[in-house]
Amino acid sequence: MVLPKLPNEVKIHVFRHLQPINWASSHATDLANVVLSCRLFYELAIPILYSSFNGGGKARTFDFLQTVLNRPDLAKYVRRLVGLCPQDDRNEEYALQYGYGYTYNKRGRMHNLDAKLEGLEAALRTACTDHSLRRRWYRSLARKSSRNMPGNWDSITALLVVLLPNLSMLRLLSYCESIDDVEVVYMPYIFSRAVKLQNSGVYTPQSLSNLRKFEICVDEIYPSLKSIIPFLQLKSIRHAACFLSSTNEGGAQVENGNNIEEPISHITHLSFTDCCDIDSRSLANFLQVMRGLASVLYVHWNEIEEPYPFIPSEIRRGLLHSKDTLRELTLVNDTEDYAQADEYEGQNGESSHAPENISVSPIGSLLEFGQLRRLDVTAVALVGRDDAPPGTKRLDFEPLGHARISRVAGSLPESLEELTLRACFPPIYTVIDALFERKREGRLKQLKRIDLFFQKDVSDEEVFGSEEGNKCELKGIGMGIRVTRHLVEFLHE
């Protein structure tokens, strides 16, 4: 039987049984021979070997780290690393498995500090030039306490980042300045050192010069988004992403701005996904630091009683420094759909009155964004919304005024090729007609496609059986614009 001809599922099964992992052993195993047995299947072998180390965000075995220490020639094949999760440092299973202590000899010096990993001390000498910090780093890999487990998430992840010279993507499941009195120091240290090396034109494995994509979780522990800027100053990064993120800043903090002396111009793609809930004013200040963004994606979603405000006009303000380079903009409030169908329904399924202060300030004119090709926004972010009159049962289904429609049609740049509107309501067809009129006048010549995703409480009949919708699609064909209607689609899921 020839291994290359086996299906991938069988290869994985065979590989996992080439050398059983001794879970009870306190010594890590060098699995280099296992990897080499797959010959040229590094792309298959390395992820499986890594999965044996990082299971569900926690270290299950140090075999992967030991292999990287012993065989740096194999480490060069690792391109993607997902860091460990700090919550798992306090996991009971993790504590039982790695609760090894360390002893001192008669002179009070550490003896047999870490029997699991060979070559660790030499690796740390390369990774860290600060003797005091290096000693703390070494000790952190053999701690025994209820809060600081051996090989805590910060020290292990930081060491792996340094040992993987061709790492192009790094995802940190969480990062904060302190967790349960455990100071986070090693990841900030290696990034700070890498920034200095890159700024000096020195390219070594410690400079992380191959790192192109960086993903990080920003949560309510942060005072602001400024906390992650030191990571983003690494000039090799092109794509930055924040996920499951929220901030608790607002008010005076927002008014003071970021006050960052050196803008960041090397990052071209920035995204906020997976249930982000960020104050738009805070996000605007963060975006002002970025210069030359080509693609920005922000999906707003919250399930809390007092969500942070979603203010499209503020986000536009933050993007003005990238107005000459921005080609794709996605600005979606997924909460909008749920608000229509769920929050305003009574317990018996009857619609209740809309709450006060549901107005939305529209994003405003995008004419300055002369390179914008693709725009994906929640409909009310484009057209705006006034406070609901007393007794309103269903939001956004009132006719839109002529002045508002004209303003929206005249706010889109001539470079626009694709427009996607989400959480739409039937009167949106009047806006599309206005766009058609603009094209008849010789404007919006590049516009070729319009996608309309309707609110989730709009029935299939209202979406696909609408006479206005059918006419809109036919008009679009005559104008060279493909108009497509869709049922609701949530980007945060």
Wavefront OBJ file of the C-alpha trace (Angstrom):
o trace
v 0.000 0.000 0.000
v 1.403 3.400 -0.982
v 0.834 6.155 1.603
v 0.375 9.062 -0.877
v -2.636 7.298 -2.413
v -4.509 6.969 0.872
v -7.363 9.366 1.602
v -6.457 12.141 4.042
v -8.750 10.684 6.720
v -6.841 7.390 6.623
v -3.485 9.161 6.664
v -4.507 10.980 9.832
v -5.630 7.756 11.451
v -2.376 5.994 10.551
v -0.239 8.919 11.637
v -1.828 9.144 15.057
v -0.947 5.516 15.724
v 2.645 5.624 14.545
v 3.806 6.478 18.039
v 1.337 6.445 20.948
v 1.700 9.385 23.292
v 2.434 8.475 26.884
v 0.095 10.881 28.624
v 1.249 9.872 32.089
v 4.929 10.536 31.433
v 6.529 13.652 32.881
v 8.993 13.713 29.986
v 8.092 15.118 26.608
v 8.776 12.968 23.563
v 10.622 14.069 20.445
v 8.273 13.075 17.626
v 10.661 14.112 14.854
v 10.884 10.528 13.577
v 7.115 10.345 13.382
v 7.011 13.490 11.275
v 9.835 12.294 9.056
v 8.086 8.978 8.505
v 5.520 10.907 6.515
v 8.339 12.021 4.202
v 6.983 15.005 2.329
v 3.683 15.193 4.222
v 4.728 18.060 6.465
v 1.527 19.963 5.793
v -0.384 16.966 7.144
v 2.004 15.889 9.893
v 2.717 19.228 11.539
v -0.950 20.145 12.206
v -1.621 16.731 13.722
v 1.464 16.975 15.883
v 0.374 20.456 16.942
v -3.147 19.251 17.724
v -1.645 16.767 20.176
v -0.174 19.761 21.983
v -2.959 22.311 21.747
v -6.310 20.686 22.375
v -9.202 23.049 22.863
v -6.889 25.902 23.773
v -4.772 24.129 26.393
v -1.519 22.208 26.453
v -2.251 18.477 26.556
v 1.329 17.342 25.993
v 4.686 19.040 25.544
v 5.665 16.701 22.695
v 5.173 19.396 20.060
v 7.356 21.878 21.940
v 10.035 19.222 22.536
v 10.088 18.328 18.847
v 10.480 21.974 17.881
v 13.352 22.352 20.365
v 15.190 19.282 19.063
v 14.501 19.687 15.365
v 14.383 23.340 14.254
v 14.493 22.080 10.664
v 10.943 20.805 11.196
v 9.834 23.995 12.934
v 10.249 25.904 9.681
v 7.199 24.108 8.251
v 4.825 25.547 10.837
v 2.998 28.535 9.391
v 0.013 28.971 11.717
v -0.137 29.072 15.524
v -3.168 29.409 17.798
v -2.018 30.428 21.257
v -3.116 28.758 24.451
v -6.067 30.058 26.415
v -5.418 31.662 29.836
v -8.606 30.226 31.311
v -7.156 26.748 30.904
v -4.205 27.558 33.154
v -6.697 27.071 35.976
v -8.338 24.012 34.465
v -8.482 21.156 36.977
v -7.438 18.541 34.419
v -4.477 20.685 33.374
v -3.436 21.142 37.018
v -3.440 17.407 37.739
v -1.456 16.572 34.634
v 1.229 19.245 34.878
v 1.433 19.864 38.603
v 5.139 19.009 38.779
v 7.179 20.777 41.357
v 10.819 21.651 41.408
v 13.456 21.143 44.095
v 16.457 23.079 45.377
v 19.873 21.697 46.156
v 21.788 22.441 49.356
v 23.116 25.698 47.939
v 19.615 26.902 47.267
v 19.980 26.710 43.506
v 17.284 25.214 41.341
v 17.844 21.582 40.487
v 15.992 19.537 37.890
v 13.667 22.479 37.358
v 12.083 21.135 34.199
v 12.611 17.471 33.424
v 10.026 17.565 30.638
v 11.877 19.664 28.086
v 15.457 19.256 26.915
v 17.175 22.235 25.351
v 14.787 24.698 26.968
v 17.463 26.800 28.644
v 19.423 27.217 25.418
v 16.272 28.217 23.557
v 15.447 30.858 26.154
v 18.945 32.333 25.896
v 18.190 32.986 22.244
v 14.669 34.207 22.874
v 15.448 36.594 25.735
v 18.491 38.765 26.377
v 17.291 39.981 29.776
v 18.830 37.615 32.362
v 16.269 38.357 35.077
v 13.307 37.962 32.729
v 14.812 34.811 31.232
v 15.101 33.271 34.690
v 11.440 34.095 35.428
v 10.460 32.692 32.036
v 12.313 29.460 32.745
v 10.676 29.089 36.127
v 7.235 29.814 34.722
v 7.434 26.578 32.751
v 7.604 24.526 35.952
v 5.311 26.334 38.343
v 3.062 24.493 40.706
v 0.194 26.474 42.162
v -3.540 26.768 41.843
v -3.204 29.794 39.624
v 0.156 29.448 37.907
v 0.367 26.083 36.233
v 3.577 24.748 34.734
v 3.969 26.160 31.278
v 1.353 28.894 31.616
v -0.306 30.112 28.439
v 1.768 33.287 28.161
v 5.203 31.692 28.549
v 4.488 28.695 26.293
v 2.883 30.700 23.494
v 5.669 33.297 23.553
v 8.362 30.607 23.393
v 6.689 28.881 20.451
v 6.386 32.141 18.542
v 10.130 32.613 18.834
v 10.926 29.009 17.878
v 8.825 28.994 14.697
v 10.855 31.093 12.223
v 8.373 31.033 9.336
v 5.245 31.755 11.329
v 2.905 33.788 9.132
v -0.307 33.718 11.195
v -0.734 34.056 14.965
v -4.044 33.954 16.821
v -4.139 34.810 20.531
v -7.291 33.452 22.122
v -7.054 36.123 24.770
v -4.675 38.765 25.965
v -4.894 40.940 29.026
v -2.502 42.742 31.317
v -3.194 40.442 34.258
v -5.335 37.434 35.059
v -5.854 36.453 38.694
v -2.652 38.222 39.756
v -0.641 36.455 37.032
v 1.342 39.082 35.187
v 1.445 38.717 31.408
v 4.938 39.673 30.291
v 6.385 37.264 27.711
v 4.174 37.913 24.680
v 4.558 41.721 25.059
v 8.304 41.242 25.453
v 8.852 39.257 22.260
v 6.671 41.647 20.254
v 8.462 44.679 21.673
v 11.814 43.113 20.795
v 10.606 42.187 17.304
v 9.395 45.744 16.674
v 12.814 47.132 17.621
v 14.609 44.617 15.398
v 12.391 45.324 12.390
v 12.683 49.078 12.872
v 16.475 48.657 12.896
v 16.427 46.598 9.704
v 17.621 43.467 11.504
v 15.877 40.314 10.316
v 16.357 37.248 12.500
v 13.915 34.605 13.767
v 13.333 36.907 16.747
v 12.207 39.752 14.460
v 9.083 37.794 13.371
v 9.606 39.148 9.880
v 7.341 36.516 8.285
v 4.318 37.266 10.452
v 1.633 38.653 8.148
v -1.661 38.000 9.944
v -2.349 38.659 13.613
v -5.625 37.910 15.414
v -6.404 38.835 18.986
v -9.358 38.882 21.365
v -10.055 42.204 23.066
v -12.484 41.975 25.969
v -13.998 44.120 28.715
v -10.831 43.820 30.787
v -9.248 46.418 28.519
v -9.539 50.117 29.276
v -9.470 50.710 25.502
v -8.440 49.334 22.127
v -5.130 51.141 22.573
v -3.930 48.145 24.562
v -3.321 46.094 21.409
v -1.557 48.808 19.414
v 1.925 47.697 20.608
v 1.259 44.358 18.881
v 0.111 46.025 15.671
v 3.262 48.151 15.432
v 5.090 45.120 14.023
v 5.707 46.268 10.441
v 5.492 42.826 8.842
v 1.779 42.515 9.760
v -0.639 43.166 6.899
v -3.884 41.646 8.222
v -5.127 42.349 11.752
v -8.311 40.921 13.242
v -10.113 41.342 16.558
v -12.747 38.789 17.563
v -15.163 38.334 20.471
v -14.196 41.868 21.375
v -15.783 44.497 23.568
v -14.542 47.565 25.393
v -15.833 49.503 28.372
v -14.445 52.877 27.419
v -16.592 55.881 26.695
v -17.277 59.446 27.705
v -14.195 61.464 28.627
v -11.830 58.663 27.591
v -13.252 58.721 24.104
v -13.125 62.495 23.867
v -9.427 62.490 24.721
v -8.661 60.301 21.701
v -5.776 57.926 21.318
v -2.928 60.429 21.297
v -0.714 57.998 19.414
v 2.403 59.711 18.102
v 3.289 57.203 15.374
v 0.475 56.182 12.997
v 0.347 52.618 11.662
v 0.552 52.487 7.876
v 1.645 48.901 7.145
v -1.670 47.191 7.995
v -3.969 47.028 4.960
v -6.770 44.737 6.202
v -8.529 45.226 9.534
v -11.542 43.267 10.779
v -13.715 43.008 13.891
v -15.831 39.847 13.831
v -17.455 37.158 15.974
v -19.783 39.061 18.268
v -17.926 42.346 18.704
v -19.533 45.012 20.855
v -17.433 48.163 20.729
v -18.421 51.762 21.363
v -18.306 53.393 17.921
v -16.538 56.441 19.341
v -13.808 54.219 20.720
v -13.553 52.389 17.402
v -13.297 55.711 15.524
v -10.356 56.822 17.676
v -8.667 53.482 17.080
v -9.186 53.744 13.307
v -7.571 57.179 13.287
v -4.268 55.514 14.140
v -4.471 53.448 10.945
v -3.294 54.983 7.685
v -3.710 53.367 4.300
v -6.315 50.695 5.093
v -7.622 48.886 2.011
v -10.279 46.716 3.678
v -12.236 47.236 6.913
v -14.858 44.908 8.356
v -16.827 45.540 11.549
v -19.779 43.366 12.591
v -21.576 44.733 15.640
v -23.460 42.318 17.862
v -24.559 42.378 21.497
v -26.889 40.560 23.842
v -26.594 42.866 26.836
v -29.237 45.230 28.186
v -27.144 48.360 27.715
v -25.144 47.825 24.523
v -22.483 50.214 23.365
v -23.855 52.589 20.728
v -23.502 51.804 17.038
v -22.834 55.172 15.378
v -21.920 54.818 11.674
v -21.030 58.500 11.316
v -18.380 58.152 14.049
v -16.821 55.141 12.343
v -16.678 57.096 9.086
v -14.808 59.845 10.938
v -12.211 57.325 12.033
v -11.755 56.082 8.462
v -10.994 59.462 6.926
v -7.243 58.874 7.198
v -7.708 55.938 4.804
v -10.083 57.682 2.396
v -7.603 57.480 -0.493
v -6.857 53.758 -0.109
v -10.039 52.098 1.200
v -11.446 49.659 -1.353
v -13.787 47.476 0.741
v -15.942 48.500 3.697
v -18.242 46.205 5.679
v -20.149 47.945 8.454
v -22.958 45.767 9.791
v -25.085 45.855 12.927
v -26.448 42.311 13.182
v -28.384 43.310 16.308
v -30.671 45.318 14.034
v -32.439 42.198 12.777
v -32.952 40.730 16.204
v -34.214 44.056 17.508
v -36.931 44.169 14.893
v -38.275 40.676 15.434
v -37.487 39.820 19.038
v -37.041 42.804 21.336
v -40.197 44.546 20.228
v -42.495 41.529 20.384
v -44.760 41.023 23.361
v -44.853 37.801 25.314
v -47.933 36.675 23.396
v -46.291 37.286 20.049
v -47.966 40.680 19.585
v -45.738 43.582 18.605
v -45.164 46.038 21.406
v -44.470 49.726 20.980
v -40.969 50.629 19.825
v -38.721 52.028 22.558
v -37.573 55.624 22.645
v -34.216 56.826 21.265
v -33.941 54.310 18.446
v -32.630 56.921 16.012
v -29.532 56.103 13.967
v -27.231 58.761 12.577
v -26.377 57.720 8.982
v -22.813 57.150 7.913
v -22.856 60.298 5.810
v -21.248 61.071 2.477
v -18.676 58.614 1.162
v -17.726 60.740 -1.847
v -14.265 61.359 -0.368
v -13.544 57.633 -0.514
v -12.593 57.682 -4.168
v -11.220 54.125 -4.308
v -14.154 52.371 -2.623
v -15.235 49.391 -4.726
v -17.350 47.307 -2.380
v -19.733 48.582 0.313
v -21.587 46.195 2.669
v -23.685 48.005 5.293
v -26.820 47.710 7.379
v -29.560 49.641 5.567
v -30.221 52.091 8.406
v -26.490 52.867 8.537
v -26.879 54.264 5.041
v -30.324 55.901 5.203
v -30.466 56.712 8.932
v -33.484 56.451 11.207
v -35.485 58.984 13.168
v -36.971 58.338 16.575
v -40.163 56.313 16.228
v -43.422 58.259 16.645
v -45.561 57.253 19.655
v -47.432 54.036 18.968
v -45.061 52.742 16.276
v -45.470 48.990 16.002
v -42.923 48.042 13.369
v -39.760 50.000 12.785
v -38.414 51.121 9.411
v -41.460 50.313 7.343
v -42.601 53.897 6.962
v -41.985 55.515 3.543
v -38.668 57.329 3.158
v -38.807 61.032 2.336
v -37.577 62.411 -0.999
v -34.850 64.480 0.646
v -33.426 61.456 2.462
v -33.508 59.301 -0.667
v -31.724 61.988 -2.699
v -29.094 62.393 0.015
v -28.375 58.661 0.090
v -28.150 58.382 -3.702
v -25.763 61.316 -3.852
v -23.524 60.048 -1.040
v -22.009 57.059 -2.852
v -18.658 57.359 -4.657
v -18.339 56.972 -8.433
v -15.898 54.077 -7.956
v -18.531 51.819 -6.317
v -18.981 48.450 -8.058
v -20.901 46.351 -5.484
v -23.439 47.443 -2.879
v -24.844 45.118 -0.206
v -27.584 46.342 2.146
v -28.559 44.276 5.206
v -31.582 44.323 7.509
v -33.553 45.858 4.642
v -37.215 46.872 4.713
v -39.619 47.174 1.725
v -39.264 50.967 1.262
v -35.612 50.344 0.382
v -36.733 49.902 -3.236
v -37.230 53.668 -3.470
v -33.537 54.101 -2.625
v -32.536 51.613 -5.320
v -34.725 53.475 -7.854
v -32.822 56.648 -6.965
v -29.538 54.841 -7.660
v -30.887 53.754 -11.039
v -31.746 57.382 -11.785
v -28.219 58.439 -10.891
v -26.874 55.911 -13.385
v -29.213 57.205 -16.100
v -27.658 60.619 -15.474
v -24.220 59.224 -16.188
v -23.140 58.734 -12.568
v -22.222 55.525 -10.708
v -20.974 54.042 -13.983
v -19.066 51.254 -12.221
v -22.043 49.935 -10.210
v -22.747 46.391 -11.386
v -24.332 44.546 -8.456
v -26.762 45.216 -5.582
v -27.632 42.600 -2.929
v -30.539 43.161 -0.539
v -30.774 41.068 2.646
v -34.127 41.646 4.348
v -34.882 41.737 8.053
v -35.653 38.366 9.529
v -39.287 39.221 10.336
v -39.984 40.041 6.679
v -41.805 37.039 5.239
v -40.692 35.084 2.199
v -43.751 36.409 0.374
v -42.776 40.009 1.129
v -39.231 39.371 -0.094
v -39.734 37.283 -3.223
v -43.398 37.934 -4.057
v -43.190 41.713 -3.941
v -44.235 43.454 -7.145
v -41.882 46.330 -6.295
v -39.050 43.865 -5.911
v -39.747 42.212 -9.251
v -39.844 45.590 -10.996
v -36.622 46.588 -9.279
v -34.808 43.514 -10.591
v -36.095 44.120 -14.128
v -35.036 47.763 -14.026
v -31.634 46.675 -12.836
v -31.214 44.349 -15.819
v -31.977 47.257 -18.131
v -29.382 49.390 -16.343
v -26.696 46.705 -16.363
v -27.040 46.155 -12.598
v -27.811 42.766 -11.106
v -30.220 43.163 -8.171
v -30.643 40.104 -5.937
v -32.990 39.692 -2.973
v -32.027 37.453 -0.046
v -33.395 36.279 3.251
v -31.600 37.383 6.391
v -27.951 36.379 6.844
v -26.063 37.031 10.068
v -22.342 37.692 9.828
v -21.605 37.233 13.553
v -22.494 33.515 13.521
l 1 2 3 4 5 6 7 8 9 10 11 12 13 14 15 16 17 18 19 20 21 22 23 24 25 26 27 28 29 30 31 32 33 34 35 36 37 38 39 40 41 42 43 44 45 46 47 48 49 50 51 52 53 54 55 56 57 58 59 60 61 62 63 64 65 66 67 68 69 70 71 72 73 74 75 76 77 78 79 80 81 82 83 84 85 86 87 88 89 90 91 92 93 94 95 96 97 98 99 100 101 102 103 104 105 106 107 108 109 110 111 112 113 114 115 116 117 118 119 120 121 122 123 124 125 126 127 128 129 130 131 132 133 134 135 136 137 138 139 140 141 142 143 144 145 146 147 148 149 150 151 152 153 154 155 156 157 158 159 160 161 162 163 164 165 166 167 168 169 170 171 172 173 174 175 176 177 178 179 180 181 182 183 184 185 186 187 188 189 190 191 192 193 194 195 196 197 198 199 200 201 202 203 204 205 206 207 208 209 210 211 212 213 214 215 216 217 218 219 220 221 222 223 224 225 226 227 228 229 230 231 232 233 234 235 236 237 238 239 240 241 242 243 244 245 246 247 248 249 250 251 252 253 254 255 256 257 258 259 260 261 262 263 264 265 266 267 268 269 270 271 272 273 274 275 276 277 278 279 280 281 282 283 284 285 286 287 288 289 290 291 292 293 294 295 296 297 298 299 300 301 302 303 304 305 306 307 308 309 310 311 312 313 314 315 316 317 318 319 320 321 322 323 324 325 326 327 328 329 330 331 332 333 334 335 336 337 338 339 340 341 342 343 344 345 346 347 348 349 350 351 352 353 354 355 356 357 358 359 360 361 362 363 364 365 366 367 368 369 370 371 372 373 374 375 376 377 378 379 380 381 382 383 384 385 386 387 388 389 390 391 392 393 394 395 396 397 398 399 400 401 402 403 404 405 406 407 408 409 410 411 412 413 414 415 416 417 418 419 420 421 422 423 424 425 426 427 428 429 430 431 432 433 434 435 436 437 438 439 440 441 442 443 444 445 446 447 448 449 450 451 452 453 454 455 456 457 458 459 460 461 462 463 464 465 466 467 468 469 470 471 472 473 474 475 476 477 478 479 480 481 482 483 484 485 486 487 488 489 490 491 492 493
